[in-house]
Amino acid sequence: MASTSSYSSSPCAACKFLRRKCMPDCIFAPYFPPEEPQKFANVHKIFGASNVSKLLNEVPPHQREDAVNSLAYEAEARIKDPVYGCVGAISVLQRQVMRLQKELDATNADLFRYTCNEMPTTQPAGAGIRRINEAAAGASSYPQSSVYYYNPSPWNNDLCGDGYQRGGDNNM
């Protein structure tokens, strides 16, 4: 459980906020300790004390702390973004992941093109794994200590960056 406050000496954050006496069987006390008044203030502002009380009474005791943490997270997100709440934050993060994945794919494609242009023509065609030198361009050998491997993204089979899909499993 969250907190073990003494109900007679210090009311929980909910009862203090609502200006009522905190009883020993207070449904809010274990989840809204007196040290965290803003947590209950946010939840109350978004969901209302009555609704939170009803929800906590319907949820099994072993899941109440998770429910309160979810309510507190959503309430804080709704205060920051009243329209979208935590869905807005998730959407921003998903767009960021997609942008970074595209950047990674472009970098891998550049790396692959660089590897194809720098490979000696006598090198036998490997099983899709290419070695490149970490040192400056123009080095004539590929030391084993500085080997990188190109592993294309499973989301992008455009290995040469020219818009055509080659090889790989296209069923992803």
BALOBA-1460 file (C-alpha; in Angstrom, 3 decimals):
// residues 172
<rec num="1" residu="m" x="0.000" y="0.000" z="0.000"/>
<rec num="2" residu="a" x="1.008" y="3.613" z="-0.364"/>
<rec num="3" residu="s" x="1.182" y="5.223" z="3.046"/>
<rec num="4" residu="t" x="0.601" y="4.302" z="6.666"/>
<rec num="5" residu="s" x="-0.389" y="7.631" z="8.140"/>
<rec num="6" residu="s" x="-1.938" y="8.041" z="11.539"/>
<rec num="7" residu="y" x="-5.505" y="9.024" z="10.747"/>
<rec num="8" residu="s" x="-6.200" y="10.700" z="14.104"/>
<rec num="9" residu="s" x="-3.186" y="13.027" z="14.034"/>
<rec num="10" residu="s" x="-3.000" y="13.992" z="10.362"/>
<rec num="11" residu="p" x="-5.832" y="13.644" z="7.861"/>
<rec num="12" residu="c" x="-5.106" y="12.234" z="4.415"/>
<rec num="13" residu="a" x="-4.674" y="14.681" z="1.549"/>
<rec num="14" residu="a" x="-8.225" y="14.011" z="0.333"/>
<rec num="15" residu="c" x="-9.911" y="14.687" z="3.659"/>
<rec num="16" residu="k" x="-7.753" y="17.744" z="4.241"/>
<rec num="17" residu="f" x="-8.627" y="19.067" z="0.783"/>
<rec num="18" residu="l" x="-12.338" y="18.328" z="1.294"/>
<rec num="19" residu="r" x="-12.170" y="19.777" z="4.848"/>
<rec num="20" residu="r" x="-13.661" y="16.777" z="6.555"/>
<rec num="21" residu="k" x="-12.620" y="14.479" z="9.349"/>
<rec num="22" residu="c" x="-10.488" y="11.562" z="8.182"/>
<rec num="23" residu="m" x="-12.000" y="8.377" z="9.582"/>
<rec num="24" residu="p" x="-9.997" y="5.167" z="10.166"/>
<rec num="25" residu="d" x="-11.840" y="3.469" z="7.292"/>
<rec num="26" residu="c" x="-11.281" y="6.359" z="4.847"/>
<rec num="27" residu="i" x="-11.090" y="4.966" z="1.303"/>
<rec num="28" residu="f" x="-8.659" y="7.730" z="0.260"/>
<rec num="29" residu="a" x="-6.166" y="7.557" z="3.151"/>
<rec num="30" residu="p" x="-3.952" y="4.685" z="1.915"/>
<rec num="31" residu="y" x="-3.558" y="6.256" z="-1.538"/>
<rec num="32" residu="f" x="-3.478" y="9.998" z="-0.882"/>
<rec num="33" residu="p" x="-1.015" y="10.568" z="1.988"/>
<rec num="34" residu="p" x="-0.916" y="13.996" z="3.644"/>
<rec num="35" residu="e" x="2.549" y="14.610" z="2.140"/>
<rec num="36" residu="e" x="1.087" y="14.604" z="-1.400"/>
<rec num="37" residu="p" x="-1.762" y="17.129" z="-1.414"/>
<rec num="38" residu="q" x="-1.315" y="18.047" z="-5.088"/>
<rec num="39" residu="k" x="-1.922" y="14.455" z="-6.156"/>
<rec num="40" residu="f" x="-5.455" y="14.487" z="-4.752"/>
<rec num="41" residu="a" x="-6.082" y="18.085" z="-5.859"/>
<rec num="42" residu="n" x="-5.362" y="17.107" z="-9.483"/>
<rec num="43" residu="v" x="-7.465" y="13.935" z="-9.312"/>
<rec num="44" residu="h" x="-10.349" y="15.824" z="-7.673"/>
<rec num="45" residu="k" x="-10.197" y="18.620" z="-10.260"/>
<rec num="46" residu="i" x="-10.451" y="16.190" z="-13.188"/>
<rec num="47" residu="f" x="-12.552" y="13.303" z="-11.847"/>
<rec num="48" residu="g" x="-14.239" y="14.569" z="-8.689"/>
<rec num="49" residu="a" x="-14.003" y="13.058" z="-5.205"/>
<rec num="50" residu="s" x="-17.336" y="11.254" z="-5.462"/>
<rec num="51" residu="n" x="-16.387" y="9.499" z="-8.699"/>
<rec num="52" residu="v" x="-12.983" y="8.504" z="-7.327"/>
<rec num="53" residu="s" x="-14.619" y="7.152" z="-4.176"/>
<rec num="54" residu="k" x="-17.104" y="5.094" z="-6.226"/>
<rec num="55" residu="l" x="-14.329" y="3.770" z="-8.436"/>
<rec num="56" residu="l" x="-12.147" y="2.758" z="-5.476"/>
<rec num="57" residu="n" x="-15.074" y="0.947" z="-3.861"/>
<rec num="58" residu="e" x="-15.686" y="-1.027" z="-7.079"/>
<rec num="59" residu="v" x="-12.034" y="-1.968" z="-7.643"/>
<rec num="60" residu="p" x="-10.614" y="-4.965" z="-5.738"/>
<rec num="61" residu="p" x="-8.352" y="-3.829" z="-2.883"/>
<rec num="62" residu="h" x="-5.197" y="-5.273" z="-4.469"/>
<rec num="63" residu="q" x="-5.742" y="-3.125" z="-7.596"/>
<rec num="64" residu="r" x="-6.648" y="0.163" z="-5.914"/>
<rec num="65" residu="e" x="-3.133" y="1.540" z="-5.752"/>
<rec num="66" residu="d" x="-2.668" y="0.963" z="-9.481"/>
<rec num="67" residu="a" x="-6.051" y="2.580" z="-10.159"/>
<rec num="68" residu="v" x="-5.120" y="5.651" z="-8.103"/>
<rec num="69" residu="n" x="-1.741" y="5.915" z="-9.835"/>
<rec num="70" residu="s" x="-3.489" y="5.747" z="-13.220"/>
<rec num="71" residu="l" x="-6.002" y="8.394" z="-12.180"/>
<rec num="72" residu="a" x="-3.233" y="10.638" z="-10.883"/>
<rec num="73" residu="y" x="-1.220" y="10.228" z="-14.098"/>
<rec num="74" residu="e" x="-4.224" y="10.958" z="-16.312"/>
<rec num="75" residu="a" x="-5.280" y="13.908" z="-14.138"/>
<rec num="76" residu="e" x="-1.824" y="15.483" z="-14.376"/>
<rec num="77" residu="a" x="-1.792" y="14.912" z="-18.145"/>
<rec num="78" residu="r" x="-5.299" y="16.426" z="-18.472"/>
<rec num="79" residu="i" x="-4.229" y="19.496" z="-16.541"/>
<rec num="80" residu="k" x="-1.288" y="19.967" z="-18.922"/>
<rec num="81" residu="d" x="-3.336" y="19.116" z="-22.042"/>
<rec num="82" residu="p" x="-7.091" y="19.380" z="-21.364"/>
<rec num="83" residu="v" x="-8.131" y="18.041" z="-24.768"/>
<rec num="84" residu="y" x="-5.930" y="14.980" z="-25.271"/>
<rec num="85" residu="g" x="-4.438" y="14.222" z="-21.853"/>
<rec num="86" residu="c" x="-2.000" y="11.319" z="-21.820"/>
<rec num="87" residu="v" x="-3.105" y="10.274" z="-25.331"/>
<rec num="88" residu="g" x="-1.553" y="13.514" z="-26.603"/>
<rec num="89" residu="a" x="1.735" y="12.693" z="-24.878"/>
<rec num="90" residu="i" x="1.671" y="9.171" z="-26.308"/>
<rec num="91" residu="s" x="0.968" y="10.549" z="-29.782"/>
<rec num="92" residu="v" x="3.915" y="12.952" z="-29.543"/>
<rec num="93" residu="l" x="6.199" y="10.102" z="-28.471"/>
<rec num="94" residu="q" x="4.943" y="7.841" z="-31.289"/>
<rec num="95" residu="r" x="5.638" y="10.567" z="-33.865"/>
<rec num="96" residu="q" x="9.103" y="11.018" z="-32.368"/>
<rec num="97" residu="v" x="9.783" y="7.258" z="-32.618"/>
<rec num="98" residu="m" x="8.609" y="7.220" z="-36.259"/>
<rec num="99" residu="r" x="10.813" y="10.242" z="-37.093"/>
<rec num="100" residu="l" x="13.825" y="8.639" z="-35.415"/>
<rec num="101" residu="q" x="13.144" y="5.319" z="-37.197"/>
<rec num="102" residu="k" x="13.116" y="7.144" z="-40.553"/>
<rec num="103" residu="e" x="16.360" y="8.898" z="-39.616"/>
<rec num="104" residu="l" x="17.912" y="5.559" z="-38.621"/>
<rec num="105" residu="d" x="16.739" y="3.950" z="-41.866"/>
<rec num="106" residu="a" x="18.204" y="6.831" z="-43.894"/>
<rec num="107" residu="t" x="21.494" y="6.580" z="-42.009"/>
<rec num="108" residu="n" x="21.602" y="2.813" z="-42.550"/>
<rec num="109" residu="a" x="20.900" y="3.343" z="-46.253"/>
<rec num="110" residu="d" x="23.723" y="5.900" z="-46.449"/>
<rec num="111" residu="l" x="25.991" y="3.472" z="-44.634"/>
<rec num="112" residu="f" x="25.022" y="0.689" z="-47.040"/>
<rec num="113" residu="r" x="25.659" y="2.914" z="-50.094"/>
<rec num="114" residu="y" x="29.009" y="3.959" z="-48.619"/>
<rec num="115" residu="t" x="29.855" y="0.309" z="-47.993"/>
<rec num="116" residu="c" x="28.905" y="-0.694" z="-51.537"/>
<rec num="117" residu="n" x="31.041" y="2.088" z="-53.033"/>
<rec num="118" residu="e" x="34.094" y="1.375" z="-50.839"/>
<rec num="119" residu="m" x="34.099" y="-2.433" z="-51.143"/>
<rec num="120" residu="p" x="36.825" y="-3.856" z="-53.435"/>
<rec num="121" residu="t" x="35.306" y="-5.485" z="-56.516"/>
<rec num="122" residu="t" x="37.167" y="-8.736" z="-55.799"/>
<rec num="123" residu="q" x="35.304" y="-9.168" z="-52.494"/>
<rec num="124" residu="p" x="32.932" y="-12.150" z="-52.741"/>
<rec num="125" residu="a" x="29.278" y="-11.359" z="-52.233"/>
<rec num="126" residu="g" x="28.431" y="-12.175" z="-48.626"/>
<rec num="127" residu="a" x="25.182" y="-13.217" z="-47.043"/>
<rec num="128" residu="g" x="23.950" y="-9.643" z="-46.739"/>
<rec num="129" residu="i" x="26.608" y="-8.621" z="-44.211"/>
<rec num="130" residu="r" x="29.122" y="-6.003" z="-45.292"/>
<rec num="131" residu="r" x="32.249" y="-4.841" z="-43.509"/>
<rec num="132" residu="i" x="33.364" y="-1.244" z="-43.495"/>
<rec num="133" residu="n" x="36.431" y="0.433" z="-42.109"/>
<rec num="134" residu="e" x="36.056" y="2.785" z="-39.195"/>
<rec num="135" residu="a" x="39.181" y="4.703" z="-40.230"/>
<rec num="136" residu="a" x="39.298" y="7.530" z="-42.763"/>
<rec num="137" residu="a" x="38.389" y="6.909" z="-46.394"/>
<rec num="138" residu="g" x="41.191" y="5.635" z="-48.579"/>
<rec num="139" residu="a" x="42.460" y="2.956" z="-46.210"/>
<rec num="140" residu="s" x="43.371" y="-0.136" z="-48.171"/>
<rec num="141" residu="s" x="42.611" y="-2.821" z="-45.609"/>
<rec num="142" residu="y" x="39.759" y="-3.715" z="-43.265"/>
<rec num="143" residu="p" x="41.202" y="-4.455" z="-39.813"/>
<rec num="144" residu="q" x="39.166" y="-6.933" z="-37.788"/>
<rec num="145" residu="s" x="39.113" y="-4.652" z="-34.731"/>
<rec num="146" residu="s" x="36.983" y="-1.954" z="-36.430"/>
<rec num="147" residu="v" x="34.260" y="-3.880" z="-38.209"/>
<rec num="148" residu="y" x="30.651" y="-2.719" z="-38.410"/>
<rec num="149" residu="y" x="27.764" y="-4.690" z="-39.772"/>
<rec num="150" residu="y" x="24.826" y="-3.325" z="-41.706"/>
<rec num="151" residu="n" x="21.569" y="-4.710" z="-40.423"/>
<rec num="152" residu="p" x="18.664" y="-3.207" z="-42.349"/>
<rec num="153" residu="s" x="15.571" y="-2.240" z="-40.436"/>
<rec num="154" residu="p" x="12.825" y="-4.872" z="-40.561"/>
<rec num="155" residu="w" x="10.441" y="-2.024" z="-41.443"/>
<rec num="156" residu="n" x="12.326" y="-0.889" z="-44.523"/>
<rec num="157" residu="n" x="13.520" y="-3.271" z="-47.253"/>
<rec num="158" residu="d" x="14.656" y="-0.412" z="-49.519"/>
<rec num="159" residu="l" x="18.333" y="-1.289" z="-49.074"/>
<rec num="160" residu="c" x="19.722" y="0.955" z="-51.807"/>
<rec num="161" residu="g" x="17.428" y="3.919" z="-51.080"/>
<rec num="162" residu="d" x="16.055" y="4.087" z="-54.628"/>
<rec num="163" residu="g" x="12.435" y="3.204" z="-53.827"/>
<rec num="164" residu="y" x="12.622" y="-0.464" z="-54.858"/>
<rec num="165" residu="q" x="12.150" y="-3.251" z="-52.339"/>
<rec num="166" residu="r" x="14.796" y="-5.967" z="-52.586"/>
<rec num="167" residu="g" x="15.167" y="-9.240" z="-50.766"/>
<rec num="168" residu="g" x="14.145" y="-9.881" z="-47.218"/>
<rec num="169" residu="d" x="10.806" y="-10.982" z="-45.912"/>
<rec num="170" residu="n" x="8.098" y="-8.633" z="-47.166"/>
<rec num="171" residu="n" x="5.463" y="-10.235" z="-44.944"/>
<rec num="172" residu="m" x="6.280" y="-8.064" z="-41.903"/>
